């Protein structure tokens, strides 16, 4: 009886967990004042990919932003996070900034650190991610660039089912 119940979870008969992957999609500056970022914010869009056969949920996302090795911003986002089963999820994170002034014309690296706790059917998981990009200062703006990250393609479930076979809808469609 127990073996029959376990076989319904995955092809191996066991719950399998894989940490979701996260890629940085975009970075946008919300306000610039006098060629210097002061108390303004950046909005980052990240895409999380859940390859598990069940949903993952969380409530908070803590962030820290480093530019050229110096911490220039940190924040916490408190709102529901849902990473649906075998799907991707867009998550927008706003990071308040401290004053900073990188050298004009020179591109410098930035690091975005994300920390969250996700709930799974197997228990709570603490996760952290380190995402990178670069920022360049022009006379009138800061240009935030992210690498051309290819997100995952979750596809369908690995569980075998009727969708693995061709089944005619009616007799006429098979003739």
Backbone torsions as a table, in degrees:
resi	resn	phi	psi	omega
1	UNK	NA	-49.9	179.6
2	UNK	-62.0	-39.3	179.1
3	UNK	-62.2	-39.1	179.3
4	UNK	-65.1	-39.2	177.7
5	UNK	-66.0	-43.2	-179.0
6	UNK	-67.0	-33.0	-179.3
7	UNK	-65.3	-19.8	179.9
8	UNK	-79.5	-6.9	-175.6
9	UNK	-82.2	-51.1	-179.9
10	UNK	-149.3	170.3	178.5
11	UNK	-58.5	-27.7	-179.8
12	UNK	-87.4	-8.0	-179.6
13	UNK	85.2	10.3	179.8
14	UNK	-131.2	150.7	172.2
15	UNK	-71.1	132.6	179.0
16	UNK	-117.9	136.7	178.6
17	UNK	-121.8	138.2	173.8
18	UNK	-133.4	130.4	177.0
19	UNK	-58.1	138.6	177.2
20	UNK	-67.8	149.6	174.2
21	UNK	-91.0	154.5	-179.8
22	UNK	-136.7	131.9	174.9
23	UNK	-124.8	149.7	179.0
24	UNK	-87.1	124.1	-178.2
25	UNK	-98.5	-41.8	-177.1
26	UNK	-158.0	159.9	175.2
27	UNK	-137.6	129.3	-178.3
28	UNK	-132.8	134.6	178.5
29	UNK	-84.0	133.1	-177.0
30	UNK	-88.5	-28.7	178.7
31	UNK	-163.3	138.9	176.2
32	UNK	-123.1	139.3	178.7
33	UNK	-132.4	117.8	174.9
34	UNK	62.2	35.3	178.9
35	UNK	71.9	5.3	-179.8
36	UNK	-132.9	141.2	176.7
37	UNK	-86.8	116.9	-179.8
38	UNK	-131.3	112.1	177.4
39	UNK	62.1	13.4	178.3
40	UNK	-86.9	-172.3	-177.9
41	UNK	-137.1	157.3	170.9
42	UNK	-115.4	147.2	176.9
43	UNK	-116.3	118.6	179.0
44	UNK	-106.2	140.0	173.0
45	UNK	-112.1	123.0	176.7
46	UNK	-117.9	153.7	177.8
47	UNK	-120.0	121.8	177.7
48	UNK	-100.0	142.6	-178.4
49	UNK	-122.4	118.1	179.9
50	UNK	-104.1	110.4	179.2
51	UNK	-92.1	2.9	-178.8
52	UNK	-77.7	162.1	178.9
53	UNK	-89.0	23.3	178.9
54	UNK	-153.5	158.7	-179.7
55	UNK	-72.4	151.6	171.8
56	UNK	-118.6	138.5	180.0
57	UNK	-131.6	154.3	177.2
58	UNK	-153.7	172.1	-178.4
59	UNK	-123.1	-24.7	-176.3
60	UNK	-134.5	153.7	175.8
61	UNK	-139.2	115.1	178.2
62	UNK	-94.9	140.0	-176.8
63	UNK	-131.3	151.7	171.0
64	UNK	-141.3	137.2	-179.9
65	UNK	-118.4	127.0	176.8
66	UNK	-115.0	135.4	173.9
67	UNK	-123.3	123.5	-178.3
68	UNK	51.9	39.4	176.5
69	UNK	82.3	-0.9	180.0
70	UNK	-111.1	133.3	178.8
71	UNK	-72.2	124.2	-178.4
72	UNK	-119.4	-5.0	179.3
73	UNK	-167.6	152.5	174.4
74	UNK	-156.0	155.7	-179.8
75	UNK	-168.0	177.3	177.1
76	UNK	-139.2	132.7	177.2
77	UNK	-107.4	121.0	-180.0
78	UNK	-114.5	99.1	175.1
79	UNK	-165.6	157.6	-177.8
80	UNK	-60.5	136.8	174.8
81	UNK	-117.7	125.0	177.5
82	UNK	-122.5	124.5	172.7
83	UNK	-115.0	101.3	-174.6
84	UNK	-67.2	155.2	179.0
85	UNK	-55.7	129.5	177.1
86	UNK	47.7	49.5	-177.5
87	UNK	-149.8	168.1	174.1
88	UNK	-105.5	152.5	-179.9
89	UNK	-133.8	131.6	174.6
90	UNK	-87.5	132.9	179.2
91	UNK	-128.8	126.9	178.2
92	UNK	-102.1	131.2	-176.7
93	UNK	-124.6	126.4	176.2
94	UNK	-102.9	128.1	-178.3
95	UNK	-116.9	112.7	174.5
96	UNK	-67.4	141.9	-175.6
97	UNK	-110.7	149.6	167.7
98	UNK	-88.6	170.3	178.4
99	UNK	-63.2	137.9	175.5
100	UNK	-153.8	152.3	177.6
101	UNK	-147.4	86.7	176.2
102	UNK	-66.8	160.5	-179.1
103	UNK	-64.7	131.7	-178.4
104	UNK	-63.7	138.3	175.9
105	UNK	84.6	-16.5	-176.7
106	UNK	-102.4	132.4	176.1
107	UNK	-83.9	131.1	177.8
108	UNK	-124.6	150.8	-178.0
109	UNK	-74.1	150.1	168.7
110	UNK	-127.0	152.0	178.7
111	UNK	-125.3	131.0	175.8
112	UNK	-113.2	119.9	179.5
113	UNK	-104.5	129.9	179.8
114	UNK	-121.8	134.4	178.1
115	UNK	-133.5	131.0	-179.8
116	UNK	-149.2	163.2	173.6
117	UNK	-118.3	123.8	179.2
118	UNK	-112.2	144.9	175.9
119	UNK	-97.9	135.5	178.3
120	UNK	-129.9	167.5	174.0
121	UNK	-62.4	-17.6	-179.2
122	UNK	-95.7	0.5	-179.4
123	UNK	123.9	-171.4	-176.4
124	UNK	-88.8	137.8	178.5
125	UNK	-123.2	127.8	173.3
126	UNK	-90.8	125.6	-176.4
127	UNK	-124.7	147.8	172.5
128	UNK	-140.8	145.7	-178.1
129	UNK	-133.5	146.8	178.5
130	UNK	-122.7	109.6	-177.9
131	UNK	-112.5	147.6	-174.6
132	UNK	-128.8	159.8	176.1
133	UNK	-167.8	-162.3	175.9
134	UNK	-143.5	155.4	177.4
135	UNK	-125.7	138.2	177.5
136	UNK	-126.9	138.3	-178.7
137	UNK	-99.2	126.5	172.8
138	UNK	-110.9	171.1	-178.2
139	UNK	-56.4	-28.3	-176.7
140	UNK	-119.0	-1.1	-179.4
141	UNK	-162.8	168.5	172.0
142	UNK	-103.7	129.5	178.8
143	UNK	-104.1	112.7	-179.8
144	UNK	-96.7	121.0	-178.4
145	UNK	-117.8	141.7	176.0
146	UNK	-120.3	150.2	177.8
147	UNK	-62.3	158.6	177.2
148	UNK	-76.5	79.9	-177.5
149	UNK	-79.1	129.9	174.1
150	UNK	-92.4	118.5	178.0
151	UNK	-73.3	171.1	179.1
152	UNK	-79.7	165.9	174.5
153	UNK	-120.5	95.3	-171.9
154	UNK	-63.4	-30.3	178.6
155	UNK	65.7	-152.5	-178.7
156	UNK	-99.4	176.9	179.9
157	UNK	-65.8	152.0	176.1
158	UNK	-83.1	-4.1	-179.9
159	UNK	-73.5	134.0	177.7
160	UNK	-69.3	149.2	179.9
161	UNK	-164.7	-170.4	-177.5
162	UNK	-67.1	-21.0	-178.5
163	UNK	-74.8	-5.9	177.5
164	UNK	-82.5	-12.3	-176.9
165	UNK	-120.5	152.5	173.5
166	UNK	-86.5	124.1	179.8
167	UNK	-126.2	120.9	179.5
168	UNK	-63.4	142.6	180.0
169	UNK	-72.0	-38.0	174.6
170	UNK	-152.1	177.0	-175.6
171	UNK	-64.6	-36.2	-177.9
172	UNK	-64.4	-33.7	-176.4
173	UNK	-74.2	-13.4	179.8
174	UNK	-97.4	-3.9	-178.8
175	UNK	-90.6	NA	NA
